[in-house]
């Protein structure tokens, strides 16, 4: 009877240890994958200062679209009421 209780606790202990190790390995694999992504993704590559100061597209003011103008006029009319 006593050896059965010891055997049950031994199985429980081994199961918990294996589970903890596999969870740690899974977390480390996910961490390695994230690190690999940040190390190799083009979005995280170094950009020189000269390239970052050059404007890519010149700003051209366009004004409001006719539908935007009508919406804002209607909104202003409703606020006055």
N, C-alpha and C positions, 0 to 999 in steps of 0.2 A: 504494500500500500504506500509506504513512504517513498519507494523508488519511483512510483507512478507520479506522485506530486513533483518530485525532483525532475522527472522527465518532462512533465508539462511546463514547468518553469524554465527548463533549459530550451525547449522549443519556443516559448514566448521570448526569451532573451535573444536567441539567435534570430528570430523573425524581426524583432525591433532593431537589432544591430544591422541586419541586411537592409531593412527599409531605410534607416538613417543614412547608410552609405550610398544607397542608390539615389536618394533624394539629393544628397550633396553632390554626387556625380552629375545629376541632371541639372542642378543649379549652375555648376561650373561649366557644363557644356553650353548652357544658355548664355552665360557670361562671356565665354570665349567667342560665341557667335556674334554677340553684340559688339565685342571689341574688334572682331574681324571686320564687321560692317563699318564701324567708325574709322578704322584704319585704312580701308580701301574704297569707301564710297566717294564719288566725285564731289558731292556736296560738302564734304569735310576736308577737302584738300586745301593746302595753303595757297592764298592768292597774294600776289605782290601788291604793295601799296600803290604803285603807279597805275595798275589796272583798275583798282577800286575807285580811284579819284576821277577817272575819265567817265564823262556822261555817256551812257549807252544810247539813249534816245532823247533827242531834244524835246523840251516841253513846249507844246503848242496849245495855247488856250483856245478852246472851241466854243465856250458858252453853253447855254442850256439847249437841250433838244426841245422841239415844240411840245411834245407830250409832257415833258417835265415842267415846262413853263405853265401849261394849262393846269396841271396838277397843283402847282404852288399857288397860282391865282385862285383856284377853287378853294384851296385850304385857307388862304388869307380871307376870302369872302366869308367862309363859314365861321372864322374866328371873330369877325366883326359883328355877327348877329348876336 
